[in-house]
Amino acid sequence: MLRPLKRRLLPGILALCLLSLLTGCTRSASPALTPAARIITVGFSQVGAESDWRNANTRSMTEALSEENGYRLILSDAQNKQERQITAIRNFIQMGVDYIVLAPTNETGWDTVLTEARAAGIPVIVVDRMIEVADDSLYTCWVGSDFRKEGRNAVRFMEGLNAQDGLRIVHLQGNLGSSAQIGRTAALDEGLAAHDSWQLVYRGAGDFTQAKGQEIVNDLLDAGLDFNVIYSENDNMAFGAIAALKAHGLVPGVDVTIISFDAGRRALEMTLAGEISFDMECNPLHGPRVDNIIRQLEEGIQPPKLTFVSETSFDATITREVLEQRPY
């Protein structure tokens, strides 16, 4: 892959021209001027490392924006705190990075710091979750998933479940205020409004973590709550829910239908085993996409403002061959 290039001034260029004139050489015989590769510095503010999806996303970014590809990547882990991201962005501005990549903790609260980035002339690329700002020109472009569409696909699967007494749903939400949580929750709410036989028996934030998902489901089972579906907004919370079900002598995928999102390899192993009934893909491999965006900008090409990635879903029809072909 070609690296972005910039022109450089060559010491002694006048001497070379004079030499050409003195020796009678034609212009075509002059030595070619080879531009030097420019190292592009990128500051990446990552949400954290709360899930398998997030770790795969970080790996994708570090591999694509590597020294070998012409980048210097400065990675900042926000540990799921927006104030840490705002501080990181301000640090990137002080460093004079060429680009800022932001995977936001939540949608709001970015206007001030992104105004500072714009004043410094630094393009901001938003990945994964969306942001809500008063002026869309505060960021250059966004790339990620259509989270409500993901949720609607899961709801369609739930509509095909054969539950004579209806669905009694436990809803494990992700980080409240994040685009993934907002979109997937909105889709479930649409399904609940459209089906009188569906009942939401519990809703709570599991923060996209396995530990919290397990804690919530364990407490619900200890309290004797009756449910037959878990709608988990990511795989890691589903892992925790499955562990809690097994600890209480229940069979995941049989006694309780598990709906999940992300479709990482570990989750698809559980889908193949029948423990997860439906897993909606959320593709984390944004590194090459960001690399492509930066290269377009370096060439003076304006990328699309919004880019939604293509995604698929998995259920009991998954095969070992399909699983082994998964890149994450």
Secondary structure per residue as TSV (DSSP state, phi and psi in degrees):
chain	resnum	aa	ss	phi	psi
A	1	M	-	360.0	134.4
A	2	L	-	-73.5	140.5
A	3	R	-	-88.7	152.5
A	4	P	-	-60.4	141.3
A	5	L	E	-118.5	156.0
A	6	K	E	-137.1	157.2
A	7	R	-	-77.8	150.0
A	8	R	-	-133.1	151.9
A	9	L	-	-85.2	134.3
A	10	L	-	-99.8	119.9
A	11	P	T	-58.3	138.1
A	12	G	T	85.4	10.0
A	13	I	H	-62.2	-36.0
A	14	L	H	-64.8	-36.4
A	15	A	H	-65.6	-37.2
A	16	L	H	-65.5	-43.0
A	17	C	H	-61.1	-43.7
A	18	L	H	-61.8	-39.8
A	19	L	H	-62.8	-39.2
A	20	S	H	-63.1	-41.4
A	21	L	H	-65.9	-41.5
A	22	L	H	-67.3	-35.1
A	23	T	H	-90.4	-6.2
A	24	G	T	78.2	15.8
A	25	C	-	-71.6	146.0
A	26	T	-	-80.2	166.5
A	27	R	G	-62.0	-36.2
A	28	S	G	-66.4	-20.2
A	29	A	G	-88.8	-4.1
A	30	S	S	-70.7	150.6
A	31	P	-	-61.0	138.2
A	32	A	-	-67.6	141.2
A	33	L	-	-91.2	110.4
A	34	T	-	-98.5	111.1
A	35	P	-	-62.4	148.9
A	36	A	E	-87.3	146.0
A	37	A	E	-68.2	139.1
A	38	R	-	-98.0	130.2
A	39	I	-	-80.6	123.0
A	40	I	E	-98.3	123.0
A	41	T	E	-94.7	125.4
A	42	V	E	-123.2	126.7
A	43	G	E	-96.8	121.8
A	44	F	E	-115.5	114.0
A	45	S	E	-96.0	105.2
A	46	Q	E	-94.7	146.1
A	47	V	-	-55.6	-51.8
A	48	G	-	169.9	-147.4
A	49	A	S	-139.6	44.7
A	50	E	-	-80.1	-11.6
A	51	S	S	-151.4	166.0
A	52	D	H	-60.6	-38.9
A	53	W	H	-60.0	-46.8
A	54	R	H	-63.2	-40.2
A	55	N	H	-65.9	-38.9
A	56	A	H	-65.9	-36.9
A	57	N	H	-63.8	-43.9
A	58	T	H	-63.6	-43.7
A	59	R	H	-59.7	-42.9
A	60	S	H	-60.7	-40.8
A	61	M	H	-68.5	-44.7
A	62	T	H	-68.2	-32.8
A	63	E	H	-72.3	-40.3
A	64	A	H	-75.7	-38.7
A	65	L	T	-99.9	55.8
A	66	S	-	-96.8	167.6
A	67	E	G	-61.0	-37.8
A	68	E	G	-61.5	-28.7
A	69	N	G	-94.3	6.4
A	70	G	T	95.1	20.6
A	71	Y	E	-119.8	155.1
A	72	R	E	-118.3	110.2
A	73	L	E	-100.6	126.7
A	74	I	E	-108.8	110.4
A	75	L	E	-100.7	130.5
A	76	S	E	-123.1	121.6
A	77	D	E	-92.2	116.3
A	78	A	-	-82.6	-7.8
A	79	Q	T	52.1	40.2
A	80	N	T	61.9	29.7
A	81	K	-	-123.2	120.8
A	82	Q	H	-63.0	-37.5
A	83	E	H	-61.9	-31.1
A	84	R	H	-69.5	-34.9
A	85	Q	H	-68.2	-41.7
A	86	I	H	-61.8	-42.2
A	87	T	H	-62.6	-42.1
A	88	A	H	-61.8	-43.4
A	89	I	H	-62.7	-41.8
A	90	R	H	-64.4	-36.0
A	91	N	H	-65.2	-41.2
A	92	F	H	-61.0	-41.0
A	93	I	H	-61.7	-44.5
A	94	Q	H	-62.4	-34.9
A	95	M	H	-72.1	-20.7
A	96	G	T	75.6	38.0
A	97	V	-	-62.5	161.0
A	98	D	S	-80.5	-36.3
A	99	Y	E	-142.3	150.2
A	100	I	E	-116.7	130.8
A	101	V	E	-113.0	128.4
A	102	L	E	-123.0	122.0
A	103	A	-	-104.8	95.2
A	104	P	-	-73.1	144.4
A	105	T	S	-65.5	-40.8
A	106	N	S	-148.8	179.4
A	107	E	S	-83.5	-31.4
A	108	T	S	-107.1	167.1
A	109	G	S	94.3	19.0
A	110	W	-	-108.2	-8.5
A	111	D	H	-55.6	-49.0
A	112	T	H	-64.0	-51.0
A	113	V	H	-70.3	-32.9
A	114	L	H	-74.6	-27.4
A	115	T	H	-63.5	-38.2
A	116	E	H	-65.0	-39.8
A	117	A	H	-65.9	-41.2
A	118	R	H	-63.9	-41.3
A	119	A	H	-61.5	-29.9
A	120	A	T	-84.1	-4.0
A	121	G	T	75.6	26.7
A	122	I	-	-105.7	117.3
A	123	P	-	-64.7	141.4
A	124	V	E	-115.6	124.6
A	125	I	E	-108.7	122.2
A	126	V	E	-98.8	133.1
A	127	V	E	-125.3	155.2
A	128	D	S	69.0	-95.9
A	129	R	S	-80.0	151.0
A	130	M	-	-85.2	167.8
A	131	I	-	-125.8	155.0
A	132	E	-	-116.9	110.0
A	133	V	-	-128.1	157.3
A	134	A	S	-68.3	-27.9
A	135	D	-	-131.2	112.2
A	136	D	G	-63.9	-17.3
A	137	S	G	-72.6	-5.2
A	138	L	G	-69.3	-18.9
A	139	Y	S	-128.7	151.2
A	140	T	S	-77.8	-48.1
A	141	C	E	-164.1	168.3
A	142	W	E	-132.1	144.0
A	143	V	E	-138.0	133.3
A	144	G	E	174.7	-157.6
A	145	S	-	-102.6	156.4
A	146	D	-	-91.0	93.6
A	147	F	H	-69.6	-33.7
A	148	R	H	-68.7	-39.0
A	149	K	H	-60.9	-42.1
A	150	E	H	-56.1	-47.7
A	151	G	H	-63.1	-38.9
A	152	R	H	-64.8	-35.6
A	153	N	H	-63.4	-40.4
A	154	A	H	-65.4	-39.6
A	155	V	H	-63.7	-39.9
A	156	R	H	-61.0	-38.9
A	157	F	H	-63.3	-43.0
A	158	M	H	-62.4	-30.9
A	159	E	H	-65.3	-22.0
A	160	G	T	-90.7	-0.7
A	161	L	-	-72.4	139.5
A	162	N	-	-95.7	86.7
A	163	A	-	-119.2	105.3
A	164	Q	T	-61.5	-36.3
A	165	D	T	-94.4	11.0
A	166	G	-	86.0	178.1
A	167	L	E	-100.3	130.5
A	168	R	E	-113.8	106.3
A	169	I	E	-105.6	129.8
A	170	V	E	-98.5	125.1
A	171	H	E	-111.2	113.2
A	172	L	E	-97.1	108.5
A	173	Q	E	-88.0	156.5
A	174	G	-	-85.0	-157.3
A	175	N	S	-60.5	119.3
A	176	L	T	-62.8	132.6
A	177	G	T	95.7	-9.5
A	178	S	S	-81.8	153.9
A	179	S	H	-59.9	-39.6
A	180	A	H	-61.5	-45.0
A	181	Q	H	-64.4	-46.2
A	182	I	H	-61.4	-48.5
A	183	G	H	-67.1	-45.2
A	184	R	H	-70.8	-34.2
A	185	T	H	-68.1	-42.8
A	186	A	H	-60.3	-39.7
A	187	A	H	-65.6	-41.3
A	188	L	H	-65.5	-40.1
A	189	D	H	-60.4	-38.2
A	190	E	H	-60.8	-43.8
A	191	G	H	-64.4	-41.6
A	192	L	H	-62.9	-40.8
A	193	A	H	-67.5	-27.4
A	194	A	H	-90.7	-9.6
A	195	H	-	-131.0	109.6
A	196	D	T	-65.9	-24.0
A	197	S	T	-85.3	-1.6
A	198	W	E	-95.9	132.7
A	199	Q	E	-127.6	127.5
A	200	L	E	-87.1	108.7
A	201	V	E	-95.0	-17.1
A	202	Y	E	-160.3	140.6
A	203	R	E	-140.7	129.7
A	204	G	E	-162.6	158.4
A	205	A	E	-83.7	123.1
A	206	G	-	-102.9	2.9
A	207	D	T	59.6	21.5
A	208	F	T	65.9	17.6
A	209	T	-	-112.6	148.8
A	210	Q	H	-65.2	-42.7
A	211	A	H	-60.6	-43.8
A	212	K	H	-70.1	-38.9
A	213	G	H	-61.0	-42.7
A	214	Q	H	-66.1	-41.8
A	215	E	H	-60.9	-45.5
A	216	I	H	-63.4	-50.4
A	217	V	H	-66.5	-37.7
A	218	N	H	-60.3	-44.8
A	219	D	H	-64.4	-38.8
A	220	L	H	-65.4	-40.6
A	221	L	H	-68.5	-40.2
A	222	D	H	-61.5	-33.1
A	223	A	T	-81.7	-5.3
A	224	G	T	80.9	20.3
A	225	L	-	-66.7	135.7
A	226	D	-	-95.0	118.1
A	227	F	-	-150.1	156.7
A	228	N	S	-130.5	0.7
A	229	V	E	-139.2	137.0
A	230	I	E	-116.5	120.0
A	231	Y	E	-102.6	98.4
A	232	S	E	-103.2	125.5
A	233	E	S	-77.5	3.0
A	234	N	S	-161.4	170.4
A	235	D	H	-65.9	-41.4
A	236	N	H	-63.1	-40.1
A	237	M	H	-65.1	-35.0
A	238	A	H	-63.8	-38.6
A	239	F	H	-59.1	-44.8
A	240	G	H	-64.1	-40.9
A	241	A	H	-62.2	-41.9
A	242	I	H	-63.7	-42.8
A	243	A	H	-60.8	-40.8
A	244	A	H	-66.5	-41.5
A	245	L	H	-61.0	-46.0
A	246	K	H	-63.6	-37.9
A	247	A	H	-64.7	-22.0
A	248	H	T	-102.2	14.5
A	249	G	T	77.6	16.9
A	250	L	-	-100.4	154.5
A	251	V	-	-104.4	110.8
A	252	P	B	-61.5	137.2
A	253	G	T	87.3	-13.6
A	254	V	T	-116.6	-63.1
A	255	D	T	-73.6	-33.9
A	256	V	B	-136.2	127.9
A	257	T	E	-78.7	130.2
A	258	I	E	-106.9	119.9
A	259	I	E	-106.2	129.7
A	260	S	E	-138.6	172.3
A	261	F	E	-136.8	146.6
A	262	D	E	121.7	-51.5
A	263	A	-	63.1	44.8
A	264	G	-	-73.5	167.6
A	265	R	H	-59.0	-43.7
A	266	R	H	-62.0	-39.4
A	267	A	H	-68.6	-36.7
A	268	L	H	-71.5	-27.3
A	269	E	H	-61.3	-41.1
A	270	M	H	-70.7	-31.4
A	271	T	H	-67.3	-42.8
A	272	L	H	-61.7	-35.3
A	273	A	T	-80.0	-7.6
A	274	G	T	89.7	3.4
A	275	E	S	-79.6	-40.3
A	276	I	S	-98.2	127.3
A	277	S	S	-85.3	-33.6
A	278	F	E	-149.0	130.3
A	279	D	E	-131.5	119.1
A	280	M	E	-91.3	125.5
A	281	E	E	-64.6	138.8
A	282	C	-	-130.2	104.4
A	283	N	-	-74.8	120.8
A	284	P	-	-92.5	-1.4
A	285	L	-	-84.9	68.0
A	286	H	-	-89.4	-9.0
A	287	G	H	-56.1	-55.0
A	288	P	H	-61.0	-30.3
A	289	R	H	-68.8	-42.3
A	290	V	H	-66.0	-41.7
A	291	D	H	-56.1	-44.8
A	292	N	H	-64.4	-40.7
A	293	I	H	-61.8	-46.0
A	294	I	H	-62.9	-41.7
A	295	R	H	-65.0	-36.6
A	296	Q	H	-63.3	-46.0
A	297	L	H	-62.4	-38.3
A	298	E	H	-62.5	-29.0
A	299	E	T	-92.7	4.8
A	300	G	T	81.9	14.9
A	301	I	-	-97.0	132.7
A	302	Q	-	-89.6	114.6
A	303	P	-	-70.3	165.4
A	304	P	-	-58.6	145.8
A	305	K	S	-63.3	-44.0
A	306	L	E	-125.1	132.9
A	307	T	E	-129.1	114.5
A	308	F	E	-94.2	129.6
A	309	V	-	-81.6	153.9
A	310	S	-	-82.5	135.5
A	311	E	-	-140.6	160.2
A	312	T	-	-131.1	-176.5
A	313	S	E	-135.6	164.0
A	314	F	E	-136.8	142.4
A	315	D	-	-142.3	-153.0
A	316	A	T	-64.6	-14.0
A	317	T	T	-81.1	-3.8
A	318	I	-	-61.6	145.2
A	319	T	-	-118.0	163.0
A	320	R	H	-60.9	-37.7
A	321	E	H	-61.1	-43.8
A	322	V	H	-63.8	-43.9
A	323	L	H	-60.3	-43.6
A	324	E	H	-68.5	-19.0
A	325	Q	T	-86.7	-5.9
A	326	R	-	-70.3	137.4
A	327	P	-	-84.3	-5.5
A	328	Y	-	-152.3	360.0
